[in-house]
Amino acid sequence: MSEKIPLDLMVNGRVSELLVAPHTTLLSVLREQLALRGCKRGCNQGVCGACTVLLDGEPVRACLSLAANCENRDITTVEGLGNNGVPAAVQRAMIEANAVQCGFCTSGVLLSAKAFLDTNPSPSIDEVRAALSGNLCRCSGYKKIVDAVMLAASYGVDK
């Protein structure tokens, strides 16, 4: 059994002091130690995008990211979107466009969309599709998801 190492993680603007085994994934830490369960364990191979979080503003697969490699980085989960109880633009747009079906993929889609819109605030539909191509929706709600991202873009900058 591996010895645990101390780790300080900045998640959603808060620092958490943890002890983790060196091989522990960010997904495991988020779900099991920090009780942030918006990040889903889907394929556990980095393919489906259900575990997507933002690491320094970039979408990454938490199931493939070692927690120890995320120290001194800014981690955002779906629980960290929005501001003081006000949903982020992508969250509002997903609701308004009725883009949520079962909800399993939603957190990963939201974070991928947020990161994309932060760098491309006036995207084309094809750019949105490409940006979300790493997020699988098993309910096949892609049209409404793309519509929601386009709607969020129409809201303007969301910081």
C-alpha positions in Angstrom: 0.0 0.0 0.0 1.3 3.4 -0.9 2.0 6.1 1.6 -0.2 9.1 1.4 1.2 12.5 0.5 -0.1 15.9 1.6 -1.8 17.9 -1.1 -3.3 21.3 -1.2 -6.0 21.6 -4.0 -7.7 24.9 -5.0 -11.1 23.8 -6.0 -13.8 26.3 -6.9 -11.9 29.0 -5.1 -11.3 27.1 -1.9 -8.1 25.4 -0.7 -8.5 21.9 0.7 -5.7 20.2 2.6 -5.8 16.5 1.7 -3.8 13.3 2.1 -3.9 11.1 -1.0 -2.1 8.1 -2.4 0.3 9.3 -5.2 -1.7 7.4 -7.9 -5.1 8.9 -6.9 -7.0 10.6 -9.7 -8.5 14.0 -9.5 -11.9 12.4 -10.1 -11.6 10.2 -7.0 -10.5 13.1 -4.8 -13.3 15.3 -6.1 -16.0 12.7 -5.6 -14.8 10.8 -2.6 -12.9 13.3 -0.4 -14.5 16.6 -1.4 -18.0 15.3 -2.0 -18.2 17.2 -5.3 -20.3 14.7 -7.3 -21.2 16.8 -10.3 -18.1 15.3 -11.9 -19.2 11.9 -13.1 -17.3 8.6 -13.5 -18.4 7.5 -17.0 -16.0 5.4 -19.0 -13.0 6.0 -16.7 -10.8 6.1 -19.8 -11.0 9.7 -20.8 -13.3 9.1 -23.7 -16.8 10.2 -22.7 -16.1 13.6 -21.1 -18.5 13.1 -18.1 -15.6 13.8 -15.7 -14.5 17.0 -17.4 -13.3 19.8 -15.1 -11.4 23.0 -15.8 -7.8 23.1 -14.8 -6.5 26.7 -15.0 -9.5 27.3 -17.3 -8.8 24.4 -19.7 -11.0 21.4 -19.9 -9.3 18.2 -18.7 -10.5 14.7 -17.9 -10.4 14.2 -14.1 -10.4 10.4 -14.5 -7.0 10.7 -16.3 -5.5 13.5 -14.1 -3.5 12.6 -11.1 -4.5 14.7 -8.2 -0.9 15.3 -7.2 -0.3 17.0 -10.6 -3.1 19.5 -9.9 -1.5 21.1 -6.8 -1.1 24.9 -7.2 -3.6 24.9 -10.1 -7.1 26.4 -10.2 -9.7 23.6 -10.5 -13.3 24.4 -11.4 -16.1 21.8 -11.2 -19.7 22.3 -12.2 -20.4 23.2 -8.6 -18.1 26.2 -9.0 -19.9 27.7 -12.1 -22.0 30.8 -11.5 -21.6 33.5 -8.9 -23.3 33.8 -5.5 -26.2 31.5 -6.5 -26.6 33.1 -10.0 -26.1 30.4 -12.7 -23.5 30.9 -15.3 -24.7 31.8 -18.8 -24.1 28.2 -20.1 -26.2 26.9 -17.2 -29.1 29.3 -17.9 -28.9 28.6 -21.6 -29.0 24.8 -21.0 -32.2 25.2 -19.0 -33.8 27.7 -21.4 -33.0 25.5 -24.4 -34.3 22.4 -22.7 -30.9 20.8 -23.4 -30.8 18.6 -20.3 -32.1 15.1 -20.6 -30.8 12.5 -18.1 -28.2 14.9 -16.9 -25.2 12.5 -16.7 -23.2 14.3 -19.4 -24.3 17.8 -18.4 -21.6 18.8 -16.0 -18.8 17.9 -18.5 -20.7 19.7 -21.3 -21.2 22.8 -19.2 -17.5 23.0 -18.4 -16.3 22.3 -21.9 -18.8 25.0 -23.2 -17.7 27.5 -20.6 -14.0 27.1 -21.5 -14.8 27.3 -25.2 -16.9 30.4 -24.9 -14.3 32.1 -22.7 -11.9 31.8 -25.7 -14.4 32.1 -28.5 -17.4 34.3 -27.5 -18.9 34.5 -31.0 -18.7 30.9 -32.3 -20.3 29.3 -35.4 -22.4 26.2 -35.0 -19.6 24.1 -36.5 -17.1 25.5 -33.9 -19.5 24.6 -31.1 -19.9 21.1 -32.4 -16.1 20.7 -32.6 -15.6 22.1 -29.1 -18.1 19.7 -27.6 -17.0 16.7 -29.7 -15.2 15.1 -26.7 -18.4 15.1 -24.6 -20.7 12.2 -25.3 -24.4 12.4 -24.7 -26.0 9.0 -24.5 -29.5 10.6 -24.8 -28.5 12.0 -28.1 -29.5 15.6 -27.1 -26.8 17.2 -29.2 -28.9 19.6 -31.2 -30.4 21.2 -28.1 -27.0 21.2 -26.4 -25.5 23.1 -29.4 -28.5 25.4 -29.4 -27.9 26.1 -25.7 -24.2 27.0 -26.3 -25.2 29.3 -29.1 -27.8 30.9 -26.8 -25.1 31.3 -24.1 -22.9 33.0 -26.6 -25.7 35.5 -27.4 -25.7 36.5 -23.7 -22.2 38.0 -24.1 -19.3 37.7 -21.7 -19.9 35.7 -18.5 -17.1 36.1 -15.9 
